[in-house]
Protein backbone atom coordinates (compact mmCIF):
# COMPACT_ATOMS: atom_id res chain seq x y z
CA UNK A 1 0.00 0.00 0.00
CA UNK A 2 1.24 3.47 -0.89
CA UNK A 3 1.60 6.37 1.50
CA UNK A 4 -1.44 8.64 1.53
CA UNK A 5 -1.01 11.66 -0.70
CA UNK A 6 -0.26 14.53 1.61
CA UNK A 7 1.98 17.39 2.66
CA UNK A 8 3.37 16.96 6.16
CA UNK A 9 3.32 20.10 8.33
CA UNK A 10 6.46 21.16 10.20
CA UNK A 11 4.59 23.35 12.66
CA UNK A 12 5.96 23.31 16.19
CA UNK A 13 4.61 20.37 18.11
CA UNK A 14 3.28 18.68 14.97
CA UNK A 15 2.41 15.03 15.38
CA UNK A 16 3.84 12.53 12.93
CA UNK A 17 1.05 11.40 10.63
CA UNK A 18 0.35 7.67 10.46
CA UNK A 19 2.41 5.90 7.82
CA UNK A 20 2.65 2.36 6.57
CA UNK A 21 6.05 0.78 7.12
CA UNK A 22 7.34 -1.02 4.08
CA UNK A 23 9.14 -4.31 4.47
CA UNK A 24 12.84 -3.78 5.14
CA UNK A 25 14.58 -3.31 1.81
CA UNK A 26 17.90 -5.02 1.12
CA UNK A 27 20.99 -2.88 1.52
CA UNK A 28 21.83 -1.34 -1.86
CA UNK A 29 25.47 -0.31 -1.61
CA UNK A 30 27.60 1.12 -4.38
CA UNK A 31 29.43 -1.83 -5.91
CA UNK A 32 26.61 -4.34 -5.43
CA UNK A 33 23.29 -3.58 -7.15
CA UNK A 34 22.53 0.12 -7.24
CA UNK A 35 23.59 3.39 -5.65
CA UNK A 36 20.85 4.21 -3.10
CA UNK A 37 19.72 7.80 -2.62
CA UNK A 38 17.42 8.65 0.28
CA UNK A 39 15.69 11.85 -0.81
CA UNK A 40 13.82 14.42 1.29
CA UNK A 41 11.51 16.66 -0.75
CA UNK A 42 10.04 19.95 0.48
CA UNK A 43 7.81 22.53 -1.14
CA UNK A 44 8.17 26.32 -1.10
CA UNK A 45 6.78 26.43 2.46
CA UNK A 46 9.29 23.80 3.69
CA UNK A 47 6.56 21.19 4.08
CA UNK A 48 7.50 17.59 3.42
CA UNK A 49 6.13 16.23 0.14
CA UNK A 50 5.39 12.51 0.22
CA UNK A 51 3.33 11.75 -2.91
CA UNK A 52 5.68 12.08 -5.89
CA UNK A 53 6.18 9.43 -8.57
CA UNK A 54 9.31 8.08 -10.25
CA UNK A 55 8.86 10.36 -13.24
CA UNK A 56 8.98 13.44 -10.98
CA UNK A 57 12.72 12.89 -10.34
CA UNK A 58 15.86 13.29 -12.38
CA UNK A 59 19.24 12.06 -11.12
CA UNK A 60 22.61 13.16 -12.52
CA UNK A 61 25.85 11.22 -12.06
CA UNK A 62 28.79 13.57 -12.69
CA UNK A 63 26.39 15.80 -14.62
CA UNK A 64 24.91 13.04 -16.81
CA UNK A 65 21.32 11.78 -16.42
CA UNK A 66 21.00 8.16 -15.28
CA UNK A 67 18.10 5.72 -15.47
CA UNK A 68 16.51 4.88 -12.14
CA UNK A 69 16.38 1.15 -11.43
CA UNK A 70 14.93 1.57 -7.93
CA UNK A 71 12.07 3.73 -6.69
CA UNK A 72 10.19 3.46 -3.42
CA UNK A 73 8.01 6.06 -1.70
CA UNK A 74 7.01 3.97 1.30
CA UNK A 75 8.74 4.41 4.68
CA UNK A 76 11.77 2.18 5.07
CA UNK A 77 13.04 1.03 8.45
CA UNK A 78 16.33 2.52 9.64
CA UNK A 79 18.91 2.21 12.40
CA UNK A 80 19.96 5.44 14.11
CA UNK A 81 22.59 6.51 16.61
CA UNK A 82 21.56 9.63 18.56
CA UNK A 83 24.64 11.48 19.89
CA UNK A 84 24.04 14.32 22.36
CA UNK A 85 26.46 17.01 23.50
CA UNK A 86 26.49 16.94 27.31
CA UNK A 87 29.52 19.19 27.81
CA UNK A 88 29.62 21.94 30.45
CA UNK A 89 28.01 24.59 28.24
CA UNK A 90 24.82 22.47 28.13
CA UNK A 91 24.40 22.20 31.91
CA UNK A 92 21.49 24.65 32.15
CA UNK A 93 19.71 23.19 29.11
CA UNK A 94 20.46 19.50 29.55
CA UNK A 95 16.98 18.60 30.82
CA UNK A 96 15.36 20.29 27.81
CA UNK A 97 17.75 18.51 25.46
CA UNK A 98 16.96 15.11 26.96
CA UNK A 99 13.23 15.79 26.68
CA UNK A 100 13.65 16.78 23.03
CA UNK A 101 15.70 13.68 22.20
CA UNK A 102 13.01 11.58 23.85
CA UNK A 103 10.49 13.13 21.45
CA UNK A 104 12.57 11.66 18.64
CA UNK A 105 12.92 8.13 20.00
CA UNK A 106 9.24 7.78 20.91
CA UNK A 107 8.42 8.48 17.25
CA UNK A 108 10.46 5.55 15.98
CA UNK A 109 8.29 2.99 14.22
CA UNK A 110 8.26 -0.66 15.39
CA UNK A 111 10.84 -1.82 12.85
CA UNK A 112 13.23 1.11 13.41
CA UNK A 113 16.14 0.54 15.76
CA UNK A 114 18.11 3.02 17.82
CA UNK A 115 21.06 3.59 20.12
CA UNK A 116 21.79 6.69 22.18
CA UNK A 117 25.09 8.18 23.27
CA UNK A 118 26.63 11.30 24.76
CA UNK A 119 29.89 13.15 24.33
CA UNK A 120 31.92 15.67 26.29
CA UNK A 121 35.46 14.81 27.41
CA UNK A 122 34.35 11.19 27.03
CA UNK A 123 32.03 9.26 24.73
CA UNK A 124 29.43 7.01 26.31
CA UNK A 125 26.80 4.55 25.14
CA UNK A 126 24.47 3.53 28.01
CA UNK A 127 23.15 0.56 26.03
CA UNK A 128 25.52 -1.59 23.99
CA UNK A 129 23.17 -2.79 21.23
CA UNK A 130 20.52 -1.38 18.92
CA UNK A 131 16.97 -1.78 20.16
CA UNK A 132 13.40 -1.12 19.04
CA UNK A 133 12.30 -0.66 22.65
CA UNK A 134 11.45 3.03 22.88
CA UNK A 135 11.14 2.92 26.66
CA UNK A 136 14.67 1.52 26.90
CA UNK A 137 15.98 4.28 24.63
CA UNK A 138 14.18 6.98 26.61
CA UNK A 139 15.60 5.58 29.83
CA UNK A 140 19.11 5.57 28.38
CA UNK A 141 18.74 9.26 27.47
CA UNK A 142 17.85 10.09 31.07
CA UNK A 143 21.01 8.30 32.27
CA UNK A 144 23.46 10.33 30.15
CA UNK A 145 26.10 12.21 32.16
CA UNK A 146 28.07 15.36 31.37
CA UNK A 147 31.68 16.60 31.25
CA UNK A 148 33.72 19.57 30.01
CA UNK A 149 35.50 19.55 26.60
CA UNK A 150 33.58 18.71 23.42
CA UNK A 151 34.74 15.68 21.38
CA UNK A 152 32.26 16.35 18.58
CA UNK A 153 33.94 14.64 15.62
CA UNK A 154 35.17 11.73 17.72
CA UNK A 155 31.54 11.23 18.74
CA UNK A 156 30.21 11.24 15.18
CA UNK A 157 32.94 8.80 14.18
CA UNK A 158 31.98 6.57 17.10
CA UNK A 159 28.36 6.64 15.92
CA UNK A 160 29.39 5.60 12.42
CA UNK A 161 31.44 2.76 13.90
CA UNK A 162 28.41 1.50 15.83
CA UNK A 163 26.53 1.26 12.52
CA UNK A 164 29.29 -0.53 10.62
CA UNK A 165 27.86 -4.04 10.90
CA UNK A 166 24.21 -2.95 10.70
CA UNK A 167 22.17 -3.80 7.61
CA UNK A 168 19.76 -1.39 5.90
CA UNK A 169 19.48 2.39 6.12
CA UNK A 170 21.88 3.92 8.65
CA UNK A 171 21.68 7.34 10.30
CA UNK A 172 23.64 9.36 12.86
CA UNK A 173 21.71 12.20 14.54
CA UNK A 174 24.03 14.54 16.47
CA UNK A 175 23.29 17.58 18.64
CA UNK A 176 25.81 20.17 19.85
CA UNK A 177 25.85 23.77 21.03
CA UNK A 178 29.47 24.56 20.22
CA UNK A 179 32.73 23.88 18.41
CA UNK A 180 34.78 20.74 18.57
CA UNK A 181 37.46 21.33 21.22
CA UNK A 182 39.03 17.95 21.97
CA UNK A 183 38.63 15.42 19.12
CA UNK A 184 41.52 13.31 17.89
CA UNK A 185 40.15 13.22 14.34
CA UNK A 186 38.88 15.98 12.06
CA UNK A 187 35.76 16.64 10.05
CA UNK A 188 37.38 15.51 6.79
CA UNK A 189 38.08 12.02 8.04
CA UNK A 190 34.56 11.72 9.44
CA UNK A 191 33.10 12.78 6.09
CA UNK A 192 35.25 10.26 4.23
CA UNK A 193 34.09 7.50 6.55
CA UNK A 194 30.42 8.48 6.25
CA UNK A 195 30.72 8.43 2.45
CA UNK A 196 32.45 5.06 2.42
CA UNK A 197 29.92 3.50 4.80
CA UNK A 198 26.92 5.29 3.23
CA UNK A 199 25.74 6.78 6.53
CA UNK A 200 23.37 9.75 6.58
CA UNK A 201 24.26 12.41 9.16
CA UNK A 202 21.64 14.73 10.64
CA UNK A 203 22.97 17.64 12.72
CA UNK A 204 21.25 20.01 15.13
CA UNK A 205 23.20 23.01 16.40
CA UNK A 206 22.15 25.43 19.12
CA UNK A 207 23.47 28.90 19.85
CA UNK A 208 23.74 29.15 23.63
CA UNK A 209 25.07 31.29 26.43
CA UNK A 210 26.48 30.05 29.71
CA UNK A 211 28.61 31.22 32.63
CA UNK A 212 32.04 29.56 32.72
CA UNK A 213 32.80 30.62 36.29
CA UNK A 214 34.27 33.99 35.31
CA UNK A 215 32.13 35.48 32.56
CA UNK A 216 29.36 34.69 30.09
CA UNK A 217 30.33 32.75 26.98
CA UNK A 218 28.33 32.72 23.75
CA UNK A 219 28.63 29.53 21.72
CA UNK A 220 27.85 28.72 18.08
CA UNK A 221 27.55 25.29 16.49
CA UNK A 222 30.65 23.98 14.74
CA UNK A 223 30.84 25.16 11.12
CA UNK A 224 31.61 21.65 9.85
CA UNK A 225 28.20 20.29 10.83
CA UNK A 226 26.36 21.74 7.84
CA UNK A 227 28.83 20.27 5.38
CA UNK A 228 28.54 16.81 6.94
CA UNK A 229 24.76 16.93 6.58
CA UNK A 230 24.78 18.45 3.10
CA UNK A 231 27.22 15.88 1.74
CA UNK A 232 25.50 12.83 3.24
CA UNK A 233 21.89 13.86 2.57
CA UNK A 234 20.87 14.56 6.16
CA UNK A 235 19.38 17.81 7.40
CA UNK A 236 21.12 20.66 9.22
CA UNK A 237 19.17 22.71 11.76
CA UNK A 238 20.67 25.75 13.52
CA UNK A 239 18.62 26.93 16.49
CA UNK A 240 18.71 30.13 18.52
CA UNK A 241 16.49 29.07 21.42
CA UNK A 242 15.97 25.91 23.42
CA UNK A 243 12.20 26.00 22.82
CA UNK A 244 12.92 24.84 19.26
CA UNK A 245 14.65 21.64 20.39
CA UNK A 246 11.52 19.48 20.68
CA UNK A 247 9.96 20.47 17.33
CA UNK A 248 13.32 20.01 15.58
CA UNK A 249 13.91 16.50 16.88
CA UNK A 250 10.32 15.73 15.88
CA UNK A 251 10.99 17.14 12.41
CA UNK A 252 13.93 14.79 11.94
CA UNK A 253 11.69 11.81 12.75
CA UNK A 254 9.14 13.06 10.23
CA UNK A 255 11.78 13.40 7.52
CA UNK A 256 13.18 9.93 8.05
CA UNK A 257 9.70 8.47 7.66
CA UNK A 258 8.90 10.54 4.56
CA UNK A 259 11.93 9.96 2.33
CA UNK A 260 12.02 8.45 -1.14
CA UNK A 261 14.50 5.76 -2.12
CA UNK A 262 15.96 6.19 -5.60
CA UNK A 263 18.63 3.96 -7.09
CA UNK A 264 20.76 3.65 -10.21
CA UNK A 265 23.65 1.42 -11.37
CA UNK A 266 27.05 2.69 -10.21
CA UNK A 267 29.97 3.58 -12.42
CA UNK A 268 32.95 1.23 -12.15
CA UNK A 269 35.93 3.60 -12.26
CA UNK A 270 36.78 3.59 -8.54
CA UNK A 271 36.39 7.38 -8.30
CA UNK A 272 34.28 9.73 -6.21
CA UNK A 273 31.24 10.74 -8.26
CA UNK A 274 29.06 13.82 -7.79
CA UNK A 275 25.33 13.13 -7.58
CA UNK A 276 22.50 15.61 -8.08
CA UNK A 277 18.79 14.96 -7.54
CA UNK A 278 16.32 17.25 -9.29
CA UNK A 279 12.58 17.42 -8.66
CA UNK A 280 10.60 18.33 -11.76
CA UNK A 281 7.63 19.74 -9.85
CA UNK A 282 7.55 23.53 -9.58
CA UNK A 283 8.94 25.01 -6.32
CA UNK A 284 9.90 21.61 -4.91
CA UNK A 285 13.45 20.79 -3.83
CA UNK A 286 15.03 17.40 -3.17
CA UNK A 287 17.85 16.80 -0.70
CA UNK A 288 20.08 13.73 -0.90
CA UNK A 289 23.73 12.85 -0.55
CA UNK A 290 25.97 14.61 -3.04
CA UNK A 291 28.45 11.87 -3.92
CA UNK A 292 29.22 8.19 -3.95
CA UNK A 293 32.42 6.19 -4.23
CA UNK A 294 32.25 4.04 -7.34
CA UNK A 295 33.61 0.49 -7.25
CA UNK A 296 36.33 -0.64 -9.63
CA UNK A 297 35.45 -2.86 -12.58
CA UNK A 298 34.99 -6.46 -11.51
CA UNK A 299 34.15 -5.72 -7.88
CA UNK A 300 30.35 -5.50 -8.25
Helices and strands as residue ranges (DSSP letters): E 7-8, E 35-42, E 48-49, G 54-56, E 57-61, E 64-66, E 70-72, E 78-85, G 88-93, H 94-105, E 113-119, E 123-124, H 134-142, H 152-162, E 169-176, H 187-197, E 200-206, E 208-211, E 216-219, H 224-232, E 236-239, H 244-256, E 260-264, E 272-279, E 285-287, E 291-293
